[in-house]
Amino acid sequence: MPKQRIVIAMSGGVDSSVAAALVARAGHEAIGVTLQLYGAAASARKGACCAGQDILDAKRVAEKLGIPHYVLDYEERFRKAVIENFADTYAKGETPVPCVTCNEKVKFADLLDTARELGAEAMATGHYVRRVESANGAQLHTAAESARDQSYFLFATTQAQLDYLRFPVGEMPKAEVRAIAAELGLVTAAKPDSQDICFVPDGRYTTVIDRLRPYAARPGEIVDLGGTVVGRHDGITHFTVGQRKGLGLSGNGEPLFVLKLDAAQARVVVGPRSALASTVFTLRNVNWLTAANGPIDCQVKVRSMRPPVPAWVMPLDGGAARVELKSPEDAVAPGQACVFYDGARVLGGGWIAAAAPVMAHVA
């Protein structure tokens, strides 16, 4: 491709480091940009990213590659768009996916705008996904190494953003990425991968929620499907749909699982595993990367670590959609993402609003 000015989002990890190296190696004008997203308490935790030591690592990689490097203070934007949204989602009795929100609201929005302001013709990241050109514009595809695929976390990427983005490591296995980093003598070559909830300082997400939304920690009842009180809890933020451990219940004829979180009543509804199965659920804030004028026969993922399963997706008014699974899935949790696939291609996705079969049986 013609030589371009390309901004690389450098988190301080090995993947974005190698992405920067590949851009520079190809002869492009590479500019490294690292976002400072949160303060010292979180940045000191092993597995964090975009703060503290990671900023220094990104700077050292840029120096090694001989490219300019800038650090942008996005802490306030990250707090409002990601951390507060994370706390609000849990307070509503839902289970958030902060990595999706970070990509959607910060990295592929604010940072992408900054890249354009710098006169860049593209922005590259270290995500394990592939960008495939087609007659109708760029398509988003899963990574070459399925175990590393991050497409679930990028479903909210718009077509305009995808046309501007590049993913240099998406065609490579992780072992090759680390080998390139070692060959180039990059300080990040053997650096461990970052954790999903990078801004939680002690690994306990309830610490963040209790500080930001203390009202969400009010105690309440644990009830069964018939509404009978079977126990008490210290706050719905300690639970998610499908959870079995930590309920403090014993002596039941069969194991009990969390079926629903009622934030208004501060209730945790529990029941047998069979009540977790869902075949129909609704989505909100759906993003489409393909034309969707009617029902689509595709595969969907309802959790990042689950394999795609066959489904029908029906677009609805107001940016909503209805999903009908061809076989039941357990613990379809409000607040999680549902991503649509046609083989390796990402068609779009949305946020799970409600799982009809579970809700229909809950008191």
N, C-alpha and C positions, 0 to 999 in steps of 0.2 A: 504494500500500500504506500501512497505518497508519504513523505516525511511530514510529521505533524508536531504541534505542541500538545503534549498530553500531560495532564495532571494525574498523579498517582496518589490515591488515598492510602497513606502508610500508617498502619495501626501500631507498628512496633513489633509485629509478628513475622514469622518466616514467609508466610504466603504473600503478603503485600510487599515484603522486601524483594522477593523473587519477581513479583509482577513489575516492580520498578526496574529491576535489573534487565528483564526481558524487553521492556519498552526502550531503555537506554541502548541495549545491545542491538536493537533493530534500527538504530540511528535516529530515533525521534528526539525531539527536545523534551526531555523528561523533567517534570517539576514535582518534587515530593511535598505533600501536605499532610500534616498530622493534626488531628483534633484533640484538644484537651477537653475531656468530657466530664470529669468529676474530680473531687479533691483528694487530698493526701490519704484520708482514712481508707477509702476504697482502693486507691492505687497501690497501697502497700500490700494488698492481699495477692497471694500467688494465683495466677490465672486471670488477673485483670488485664485490661487493654486500654489504650488511648489515654494514659495518664502516667505520671511518675517515671519509672524506669523505662517504660515503653516509649515514651517520647525521646529519651536519651538514646535508646536502641535505634529508633528510626533515624535520628540525626546521624548516628555513627554509620548506618548503612548508606545514607545519602552521601556522606563524605567519602566513603569507600567507593561508591559508584561515580563520584564526581558530578553530582547533580545538585541544584539548589534545593533547599528544604525550608519549609515554613511551618510554624506552629500557630494554630488558630484557637483562640479561647471560645469554645462553644459550650462551656459548662452551663450557662443559664438556659440556652436553647435546649440542651439535653435534659436538664432538670424538668423544664416545663413539658416538653414533648414526649419524653420517655419515662422518667422516674415518677412524675406525678400521675401520668396515665397508668403506669403499672400499679400504683397504690389505689387509684380510683377503681380500676378494674377488679382488683381483689375485694375492695370494699363493697362492690355491687354483687359479690357472690360469683364472679367469673374468674377464669384462669387465663392470664395474659401471656402474650409471646413478645417480650420486649425487643428481641432482635429484629422482628418484622417492623415494629414501630420505629426503631432506630434507623433502619435502612430507608423506610418510607419518609420519615419526617426530618431526618438530619442528614444522613450520608447522601441520599439520592435526591434531596431537595435543597437544603441550605448549602451543602458543600458543592453540589453540582452547579448551583448558581455562582458560587465563588470561582469555580473553575472557568466558567464562561467569562466572568469579569477579568480573569487573568489572561484572557485571549486564547484559551485552550480550545482545540478542535475536538477533543475527546477527554474522557476521564476513565482511568483504569483502577480496578480494585483487585484484591486477592481472593475474591469469592470463587468457590468451586462450582461454577456453572459455565455453560457455553452460550455464546452469542452466534447465531447462525443467520447469515444473510439469505433473504428470499426476495421474490419479485415484489412483495407487499411490505417490505421493511424487515428489520431485524426480528428474529425470533429468539425466545429464551428457552434453552434446552438444559436438561440435567447434565451433571458433570460426567466426564469420561470414567472416573472411578466412582461407582455408585455409593460406596461407603462414605465418601467425602461430600456427596452432593448437598448443596445448600439452597437449592431452588425453592424449597418450601418457605424459606425466610425472605424471598424476593418476589413473592406473588404480587405485591402491591406496586411493583415497578411499572410505570406507564410506557406506552410505545415511544413517546418522545424521549424519555429518559433512556430507554433501551437503545435507541438509535445513536445516542451519544456515548454510551458506556462501552467499556472493553473489559474482558476477563481473561488475562493472559495465562493463568494457571489452570483454567477449566478443562483443558485437554490433557492434563498431566496427572499421573498418580502422585500421591503425597511423597513417596520415597524419592521420586525424581526431583521434586521441588526442593527437598532437603539436600539432595546431592548437588544441585546447582548452587545452593547457598553455601555449602561446604567448599565447593570448587572455587567460588569467588571470595572465600574467606569472610563471609558476612557473620556478624556477631549473633545473628538470630538463627543460625543454621540448626542448632539443636534445642532451640527454645521451645518449651511446652506450649501446646495450644491454649488459647484463652477459654474461659468458661462462658456458658450461656448468659447467666445473669452477672455481668461483669461489674456492676456498680454496687453489689451487695458486699459490704466490708467484711462480714464474718461468716458468710455462707448461709445466713438465716434471713430469708426474705421478709419475715414478719417484723424484723427490726426496723426495716425501712417503712413498712406500712404503719406500724404502731406510732412511729415518729411523725409521719405525714398525715395520717388519717386515724387518730386515736379512737374516734367513735366506732370504728369498724371492729374494735377488739372487745366490744361489749359481750358478756356471757349470754348464753341462751340455752334452748332445749335441743336435744337430739330426739327425733320422733321417727316412728316407723311409717309404713305406707298408709296405715289406718289413722295416723295422727296421734297414736299413743306415745307418751313420753317414756323413753327408754334410757335416758341419760342426760347429762349436761355438758356444755363445752365452754371454753374461754374466749371464743371468738371465731367467726366463720372464716377468717383469713388463714386459719390453720388447716383448712381443708380444701379439697378439690374433688370434682366428680370422678368416681372410680376408685377413690382412696379406701383402703381397708385398714391399714395400720394406724395406730394413734387415736382410735375412737374411744378407747377406755371402756369397751363393752365386752362382756364375757357371759358364758352360760347360755348362749343362744343355740338353737337347734342346727343352724347353718351359719357360715360366715356372713357378716353384714358389710355392705359397701355404701359409700356416700352416693346418693342418687341425685340430690338437688341441694342447693344452698339458697335459702330464702333470706336475703339481706334485710328486708323490711321487718321481718319477724325475728330476726337473729336465730333462725332455725336451721338445723342440719337434718335433712331427711335421709334415712338409711333404709336398706332393703337387701334382698338376696341378689346374687350375681345375675340371675335371669332378668331382673328388672333393669339392668344396665344396657341391655341390647336396644339399639336404635336402627331403624331403616329409613326414617324420614326426618329431615331437620331443615331449618331455614337459616339463611345467611343474610348479613347486612354489609353495606359498604363493599360491594363486589367490584373488583377490578378485572376487566376483560382485556386480554391481549390478542383476541381474535373476534371476528364478527359472531354475535350470538343473537340470532333472530328467533330462535325456537329451542326446543329441547336438544341437549347435546349428549351423545353417548360417549362417555370418557372414563377415565379412572380418577379417583380422588384420594387425597391423603388428609386424614383428620387429626393427625399428630405428626410431628417432625420425624419420629423414629419408626413410624408404622409404614408398611409397604402400601402402595396405591391399590385400591380395590375398585371393581367395576361399579359404575353408577350412571344415573341420568341426572343432568343438571338443567333446571328450567329457569331462565331469566324472568324476574318479576319487576314490577314498577318500583321506582324509588331506589334503584341500586341494590335491590334484594335478589335472592334466588332461592329456589327450593331444590334440595338434593334428595334423590331417592336411591338408596344403596340396593344393589342386587343381592346382597347378603348382609346380615346384621353386623354392626360394629359395636363393641362395648365402650362405655364411658366417652360418648361424644359430648365434650364439655363446652358450654358457652364461654366465649372469650378466646378460645383457640382458633387457629386458622384452618380453613378447608381449601386445599389447592387442587386445581383441575389439570389433568395431564392427558395428552394424546400420545402415548408412548413416551418418548423422551422430551417432547415439547410441552412447555407450560402454557396452558390456555388462559389462566387467570386464577382467581380465588377470592375468598371473602372471609368474614369473621362469623363464627357460629353464634347464632342468636338464641336458638332453642331447638331441642331435640324432641320431636312430637311424641313418640311412644313413651318415653320416660315421663314427660310432663303430664301425659294423659292419665298415668297411674298414680301420680303423687298427690297426696292430700293437700 
